[in-house]
Amino acid sequence: MKKIILTFGFIAIASFIFAQSPINKGQLQLNAGVGFSSWGIPIYVGLDYGVHPDITVGGEFSFRTYSDNFAGTKYSHSIIGISGNGNYHFNRLLNIPSDWDFYAGLNLGFYFWNSNDDYDGSDGSGIGLGAQIGGRYYFSDRFGINLELGGGNTLSGGKFGITYKF
């Protein structure tokens, strides 16, 4: 009985030590897809870079258009976002298999909000700070899908897309 417990304990420790992180230190991954929010449907593209087995930093570009009616007049708007993010990946901490990736982090960006010339409302351009929580599932060593929920910037609500690791 002692040998069985010792063997299972060794296997558990070894699997924790040798568990792969979803993105290795020095590795890049490309993310692209669509978002969902109350301000139209954004499209986005971004890169993440592994700076530690559990930490990535990255940047993202997003674009969307939408229209609304105010006092009987239709207005068209577009938003361009450029942001940076940092995420902590929980795979090693929670011993999650390497084909899954669960993370949480913060983002900071600048958003350019363009509207019709005769629009009286606020243009909303400026700095946005937000937080996100997300996950990925990798179908192979390089390709996966992602889902992220968050708020505080123009991608408020969340996003869904694909991931490619270089």
N, C-alpha and C positions, 0 to 999 in steps of 0.2 A: 504494500500500500504506500509506503514511504517513497519507493522508487517511482510509482505512478504519479504521485503528487509532484515529486521533484522533476520528472520528465515534462509534465504539463506546465509547470512553472517555468522551466527553461525554454520551452517552445513559445510561451506567451511573451517572455522577456525578449527572446530573439526576434520574434515577429515585430515587436514594438521598436527595437533598435534598428532593424533592417527595413522597416516600412519606407517606401518611397514617398517623397513629397510630390505633389502634382506638378510643380514646376521647380526645376533644380536651380541652384544658385548659378547665375550667369546665363540662364536660358531665357529666351523671349517667347511670348505667345501673342498671337493676333486674335482680337475679338471683334465681331461685327454682327449687326442685327438691327432689330426694331425695338422701340420702347412703347410704353403706354402711360398716358397721363391725361390731365384735363386740358392740355394745350396741344392737341393734335397728336400725331404719331411720329415720333422722332426716328431717324436712322442714325446709327452710330458706328464708329470704328475706333479701336484703341489698341494699345500695346501694353503688356505687363512684362516686367523684368524681375527675375529672381535675385534679390540681394542677400538672402539668407534662406535656408531650407524651409522656413515657415513664413517668410515675409516677401511681398512683392511691392514694387512701386510702378506706376504707369501713367500714361496720358491718354486722353480721349478727345475725339472731335465728334460733335453731334449737330444735326440740322433738322429743322421741322418747319412746316407752314401750317397755318390754321386761319379760320375766319370766324368772325362773330358779328352780331348785330347790336348796335348801341343807338338808342333813340331813333330807330327806323333806318339807320344807315349801316350798310355792310362794310366791315373793315377787314383787310387782309394783313396778316402778321407773319413774320418769319423770325426764327431764333437760331443763332449759331452759337454753339458752346465749345469752349476749349477748357479742359480741366485736367487736373492731376489727381492721382489717388494713391493710397497706401492700404494694403490689406494684410491681415494675419490669417494664415491658412491653418485650420485645426486638424489636419490629417495625422500628423505625427503625435500630437497631444492626445487625440482621441482614438488613435490606432485605426483610422479609417482606411479601407483599401485604396490603392493608388489610382483605380479607375474612377473614383469619386474625388471631388474637391469641394470642401466647405470652408467659407471665409467670411470675414467681416472687416470693415474698415471705414476710413473717412475720405472725402473728396473735397477739393477746392478748385473753383473755376471762375472764368469770366464769361458772361453771356451777352451777346449783341442782339438786341431786340429791335426789329425794324417793323414799322407800321405805315399805313397810308399817311400822306402828308397832312390830311385834314383830320387825323385822329387826335382827339382831345385828351385821351387818357395817358397814363404814365407808360413810358416805353419799357420799363423793367430792366434795362441794361444794367449790368453791374456784377459784383462778386457774389458767388453762391457757395455756401458751405453745406455739406450734407454727409450722411452716413449711409452705408449700404451693408446688406447681408446677402450672400448668394451661394450658388452651388453650380458645379459642372459635372457632367458625366462624359468620360472619354470612351469612345467606341474603339479607339486604337491608341498606339503610343503618341500619335500626333493630333488626332481629330476628335472633337467633342462638341457638346451643346452646353449652353449656359443659361441660367435664370438668375436674375438679381432683383432684389426689392430694395427700395431706398427712398430718400426724400431730401429736400433742402436745396435742390437745384432744378434746372429745367428738365431733367429726366426724372422728375418726381413721379413716383408710382413704381416703375421698374422697367426691365428690359429682358429680351429673350434673343438669343442668337447662337452663333457658332464660334468655336475656338480652334485655332490651329497653332500647335507648338513647333517652333523652329529647332 
